[in-house]
Amino acid sequence: MPSTWFLGDIHGCAEELEELLQKLELRSEDRLIALGDLYHRGPDPHGVADLLQACPSFELVLGNHELALLRRAGMLPPQAHHPIRPLPDSAGGYDAEDLRGDGGTHIRNIHSEKSIQLLRLLEQGSFFLQGICECGPFSSRRWIAVHAGVVPGKAPADSSPMELTHLRQLGHRRQTGFWYESFRGPEIVIFGHTSSSVPRRQEWQGILTAHGLDTGCVYGGCLTAWCLEQDRYQTVEAKMAYVK
């Protein structure tokens, strides 16, 4: 049976991504779904793009840093369920200032002549993906892949790009809970964005309802992929902490 692998936030960690892809040994029928935040903070955004472009099974869920790039490049669609607007053929020559991420986050080691590659890869992205698990411990369960989260009771298609790429807590105060603590399914939501030292598994009455896969590679943690059909992880430890 085909495998569906979900990949946590890469953040420019190309060396770790290459090692993880070698471990996954993806077949032509498998899927690799990256959960966004591909480039910023880490050392090698172009290396990340090269590796993902060479992976025929690659699919992209866009994150908050991709949202900033889309907005600045004029690629942002009017609603989250619409396709990404393509770049014009004349586009190119972007520098690090043009490619700043969310909140002005720096992007490192940009080569102007290859900069268009980073944005072209985003053209195939979506703000959410959905499917049904066909076998294994989650057989027949519906799943939703987003970068940050979903508002409980609100369908992804009815959500804004900002919600899908930024959501952590349901209120504006620090003491309010994370969105996934109030999410009851019936889908499994697979997400990144909110980093932790280990994957975040949220259950409701013994049933998995949300699964966070950002394990902080760029901060010295690890890069994590999870196979839905087998409930199995592959991880690669960070070579160093690229960001404190």
N, C-alpha and C positions, 0 to 999 in steps of 0.2 A: 504493500500500500504506500502511496505517496506520504511524505512527511511535511508538516508545516512548522517551520522554525521561526520564532519571533526573536528579534535581536534588540537588546537594550541600547541606550544612548551611546554613540561611538565617540563623538566630540573630537574628531581629528586624530584618533589613536589608530593609525594605519597599521603599525607593526603588530599590535594586538589583534586587529581585525584579520590580518592575513593569517596569523597563527590559528585563529578561531575557525576561519573558513576551511583551512586544511583539516582541522578536527572534524568538521561537519561532514565532509565528503559528500556534498550534495549531488544527487542524481538529477537527471533531466526532468523527472516528474515531481521533484520536491519544490517547495516554495520557501523563500527566505524573505521575511517581512521585517524591515527595519522600522523602528518606532520613532524615528526622527532625531533631530539634533546631531547631524552628521559631522559637521565641520568645525565648529567654533571651540575655542579654548585650547585644543590639543595641537600637536606639532605638525601634522601632515594632512591637511585637507585634500590636497590633490591626490595623495596616495589612497585616501579613502574613496574618492570618486573613481579612480582607476580600478580599484578592486571591485567595487560594486557594479560598474559598467561592464566588467568582464564576467559577471555572474548572471547567467541567463535566467535564473529563477528569482532574481531580485525584484521586490516590490517595496514601495516607500509610503509610509505614513508620515506626514509632515509635522514638524515640531515648531515650537515658538521661535527658534532661530531661523528656520526656513520661512516662517510667516513674515518675519522682518525683511528677509531677502526678497520675497515675492512682492511685498508692498513697495519696496524701493525700486524694484525692476519693472513695475507695472504689470506683474503677472498674476496678481491676486484676483480670484474669481469673485463674483458678487455674493455667492452663498457657498456654504461648505460642501454641498453635494454637487456643485458644478465643477467641470474640469478646469485645470490650471490653464491660464492664458499663456500661449507660447511666446517666446522671445522673437523679436524681428530678426530677419537674416543678417541685418547690419550690426547687431549687438556685439559687444566685445570690448576688451581693453579695460576691464574693471580692476580697481586696486583695493587695498585693504580697507580703505575708508568707505568705498562703495558697498563692500561686502560685510559690513558690521552686522552683528546679530542683534537679538532682542536686548533692549536697554543699552545699545551701543557696544555690546560685547565684541572684543577684538578677535579677528581671525588672523592666524599666523602663517608666515612663509608663503605668501601669495605670489604666483608668477602671472604677470599681466597677460602674457600671450596664451595662457591656459585657463584664464579666469572664467571664460564663457562655459567651460566644461562643468563647473560647479552649479551653474544655474540651469544648464540644459538637463542635467540629471533630475532636477526638481520638476520638470515638465511632466514627468510620468507619475508624480506623487498625488496622493489624495489626503484629505484631512481625516478620513476614517475608512476602514475596510470591514466587511462583515462576511461571515460564512457559517457553515455547519460542520462540526467534527464528524468524520465518517466512521471512525473506529476507535478502539482503546477505551480508557477509563472515562472519557468524556463523550463517548459515542452519542450522536444525535443532539448534543448541546450546541446551541448557537453561540457564536463568539463575535466580539467587536474589538477591533484594534484601533487605538487612538494614541496620541502622544501623551496627553496629560490626564484626561478623564472625561467622564460624562456626568451631567447633572442627573441624579436619580429621578426617574419618571419622565425624562426627556429623551426623545430619540436622537441619535446622532445627526440625522438628516434635518432635524429641526433646530439644531444647535449652531452657534456661530463658530467661525474659525478660532476666535479668541477663547471661547470656552473649551474647545477640544484641544487647544495647544497650551493653555495656561492653568487650567483648573487644578487646585490642590485642596483647598478647604472650601466649605460651603458658605462660610460667612467671612466677614472682613476682620474679625478679631482673631488673635492668635489662639485663643482657647477653643474656637470652634473646631469641629472634627474634620478629618479628611473625608473627601467625597465617597471613597470606597467603603468607609465604615458604615455608611447609610445605604449603600447599594445592595439590593436584594436579588438581583438577577431579573429574569431567568437566564440571561446571557452571561457568559464569562467575558469580562472586559480585560484586555491585555494592554498594558500601558507602560510608559517610561516616565521621564520628567522628574519624579520625586525619588531622589537617590537614597539608597540604604546599603549597608554592608552585605546584605543577603537579599534575595528576591522577596518581595512583599506578597504573601499569600493571604487573601482575605476570604473567609468562609462565612456562610450563613446557614445555620442548622446543619453543619457538617458538609455543606456543598460549596465548592469553589465558585466564587462570584467575581473576584477581581485578582489580577496577578501583575505586580509591578516588577519590571526587569532592568531598571537603571541601577546598576550596582557600582557606580562611581568610578569607572575606569580612569577617567581623566584626573581624578583626585587621588589616585593611587590604589583604588579598589580592584575591580576586575570587570571584564567585558563578558556579558552573559547572554546565551541563547537558550531558548526553551522550546522543546518539541511538544506540541499539543497532543498528538496522537499517542505518544509514549509517556507523557509527563516526565520528561527527561531533560536534564541540563547539560550544556557544555560551557565551560568557562575558561578564560585566559586571564591570568593575573597581570596587572599593569607593570610595565617595565620600571616605572617611576611615578611619582606624583607630579603631574605636569602643571597643576594649579593647586595652590594651597587652599 
